[in-house]
Amino acid sequence: MDLYLKGKTAIVSGASQGFGRAITKELAIEGVKVFATARNEELLNSLKTEIAAAGGVEPVLFGYDFVAPDAPQKIAAAALSALGHVDILVNNAGRSRPMDVIGDEEGWTASMTLDFNRHRQLTQQLLPQFMERRSGVILNITSTYELRMLNASAVAKAAVAAWSKGLAGQLGQYGIRVNCLQPGLIDTENIRPYFPGEERKKFAEQEIPLGDFGAPQDIANMVAFLVSPRAQYVTGAVVVVDGGMRRYAF
Ligand SMILES: NC(=O)c1ccc[n+]([C@@H]2O[C@H](COP(=O)([O-])OP(=O)(O)OC[C@H]3O[C@@H](n4cnc5c(N)ncnc54)[C@H](OP(=O)(O)O)[C@@H]3O)[C@@H](O)[C@H]2O)c1
């Protein structure tokens, strides 16, 4: 199926590893010029080599700390200057942060900054050009937030989901689509430490109907569809990719 992505431009944050890396590569192979940003420039460079070997469009790399106060302005300006315009924004950078019931203030603030506020601020930097062009696609990577333990990142992601829904409602009139992709447990550095040894297998057998954690490519496949013109009637949605893990009590 042609996704009609050829010639489009995109920003992907958190592009050095995990989901962001797989998303960047998948979009590049589909013909998208991606502005790929994260801190680890060595990993970004190896991604560029990987994309070239796969015959994808060469990405623009931008090493920057997303939590730096000027990151949204710097990233938006550099992306617009390198790409000319931005068609697609994938808000992906983030990190799991389990918390005690009385968690430290620093941890809460750090999660709200990285997992919510910087994405909101980067999006806001790009909204004028999306609105002026009367087109644009914003895809927010969230997380499972109906957890039975506290994770500051999950709380920030719940804020992303509420913000995203409101944005979708107000931006439809400009031809701008805004969605969330809610992953279950996907095998990346972000969550590996929480499931050492046999823990992953044990958990997956009990809780995931498809029997194992997903792979970053499972996320990239859904992202490619959701940001493509094929998903032109999808907005304000939360699309779950979790092997069936999410459930209520029964
Ligand atoms: N894996 C899962 O099962 C899962 C579940 C729920 C939600 N998620 C969400 O999915 C997204 C991707 O997660 P992942 O599993 O792919 O994680 P990952 O493998 O740890 O990758 C996280 C990415 O975010 C970037 N990042 C983190 N802090 C940053 C900072 N201060 N400045 C710039 N970039 C930063 C990292 O780049 P650098 O280190 O190079 O800066 C990296 O590219 C996150 O938002 C995460 O919360 C993942």
The ligand as an SDF file (V2000), in Angstrom:
LIG
                    3D

 48 52  0  0  0  0  0  0  0  0999 V2000
    9.1440    1.2520   25.4540 N   0  0  0  0  0  0  0  0  0  0  0  0
    7.9420    1.2250   25.9960 C   0  0  0  0  0  0  0  0  0  0  0  0
    7.3990    0.1640   26.3110 O   0  0  0  0  0  0  0  0  0  0  0  0
    7.1990    2.5060   26.2500 C   0  0  0  0  0  0  0  0  0  0  0  0
    6.0060    2.4080   26.9660 C   0  0  0  0  0  0  0  0  0  0  0  0
    5.2770    3.5540   27.1900 C   0  0  0  0  0  0  0  0  0  0  0  0
    5.7150    4.7640   26.6970 C   0  0  0  0  0  0  0  0  0  0  0  0
    6.8880    4.8470   26.0120 N   0  0  0  0  0  0  0  0  0  0  0  0
    7.2610    6.1680   25.5080 C   0  0  0  0  0  0  0  0  0  0  0  0
    7.7250    6.0960   24.1930 O   0  0  0  0  0  0  0  0  0  0  0  0
    8.7090    7.0980   23.9410 C   0  0  0  0  0  0  0  0  0  0  0  0
    9.9560    6.4160   23.3970 C   0  0  0  0  0  0  0  0  0  0  0  0
   10.4090    5.5170   24.3980 O   0  0  0  0  0  0  0  0  0  0  0  0
   11.4780    4.3880   24.0940 P   0  0  0  0  0  0  0  0  0  0  0  0
   11.0150    3.1880   24.7940 O   0  0  0  0  0  0  0  0  0  0  0  0
   11.8150    4.3590   22.6580 O   0  0  0  0  0  0  0  0  0  0  0  0
   12.6900    4.9790   24.9620 O   0  0  0  0  0  0  0  0  0  0  0  0
   14.2710    4.9640   24.7360 P   0  0  0  0  0  0  0  0  0  0  0  0
   14.6900    3.7970   23.9470 O   0  0  0  0  0  0  0  0  0  0  0  0
   14.8510    5.2020   26.0710 O   0  0  0  0  0  0  0  0  0  0  0  0
   14.4650    6.2830   23.8350 O   0  0  0  0  0  0  0  0  0  0  0  0
   14.1320    7.5280   24.3680 C   0  0  0  0  0  0  0  0  0  0  0  0
   14.5410    8.6120   23.3830 C   0  0  0  0  0  0  0  0  0  0  0  0
   14.2450    9.8760   23.9780 O   0  0  0  0  0  0  0  0  0  0  0  0
   15.4070   10.6720   23.9120 C   0  0  0  0  0  0  0  0  0  0  0  0
   15.5280   11.5620   25.0630 N   0  0  0  0  0  0  0  0  0  0  0  0
   15.3630   11.2650   26.3660 C   0  0  0  0  0  0  0  0  0  0  0  0
   15.6790   12.3340   27.1250 N   0  0  0  0  0  0  0  0  0  0  0  0
   16.0490   13.3100   26.2590 C   0  0  0  0  0  0  0  0  0  0  0  0
   16.5130   14.6400   26.4080 C   0  0  0  0  0  0  0  0  0  0  0  0
   16.6680   15.2010   27.6220 N   0  0  0  0  0  0  0  0  0  0  0  0
   16.8200   15.3490   25.3100 N   0  0  0  0  0  0  0  0  0  0  0  0
   16.6900   14.8180   24.0770 C   0  0  0  0  0  0  0  0  0  0  0  0
   16.2520   13.5710   23.8580 N   0  0  0  0  0  0  0  0  0  0  0  0
   15.9520   12.8260   24.9420 C   0  0  0  0  0  0  0  0  0  0  0  0
   16.5710    9.7040   23.8950 C   0  0  0  0  0  0  0  0  0  0  0  0
   17.6730   10.2930   23.2230 O   0  0  0  0  0  0  0  0  0  0  0  0
   19.0890   10.6850   23.8680 P   0  0  0  0  0  0  0  0  0  0  0  0
   19.3000    9.8330   25.0780 O   0  0  0  0  0  0  0  0  0  0  0  0
   20.0590   10.4530   22.7500 O   0  0  0  0  0  0  0  0  0  0  0  0
   18.9380   12.1260   24.1840 O   0  0  0  0  0  0  0  0  0  0  0  0
   16.0130    8.5670   23.0680 C   0  0  0  0  0  0  0  0  0  0  0  0
   16.2240    8.7940   21.7030 O   0  0  0  0  0  0  0  0  0  0  0  0
    8.9310    7.8020   25.2720 C   0  0  0  0  0  0  0  0  0  0  0  0
    8.1950    8.9850   25.2990 O   0  0  0  0  0  0  0  0  0  0  0  0
    8.3990    6.8060   26.2990 C   0  0  0  0  0  0  0  0  0  0  0  0
    7.9260    7.4230   27.4580 O   0  0  0  0  0  0  0  0  0  0  0  0
    7.6380    3.7460   25.7730 C   0  0  0  0  0  0  0  0  0  0  0  0
  1  2  1  0
  2  3  2  0
  2  4  1  0
  4  5  1  0
  4 48  2  0
  5  6  2  0
  6  7  1  0
  7  8  2  0
  8  9  1  0
  8 48  1  0
  9 10  1  0
  9 46  1  0
 10 11  1  0
 11 12  1  0
 11 44  1  0
 12 13  1  0
 13 14  1  0
 14 15  2  0
 14 16  1  0
 14 17  1  0
 17 18  1  0
 18 19  2  0
 18 20  1  0
 18 21  1  0
 21 22  1  0
 22 23  1  0
 23 24  1  0
 23 42  1  0
 24 25  1  0
 25 26  1  0
 25 36  1  0
 26 27  1  0
 26 35  1  0
 27 28  2  0
 28 29  1  0
 29 30  1  0
 29 35  2  0
 30 31  1  0
 30 32  2  0
 32 33  1  0
 33 34  2  0
 34 35  1  0
 36 37  1  0
 36 42  1  0
 37 38  1  0
 38 39  2  0
 38 40  1  0
 38 41  1  0
 42 43  1  0
 44 45  1  0
 44 46  1  0
 46 47  1  0
M  CHG  2   8   1  16  -1
M  END
$$$$
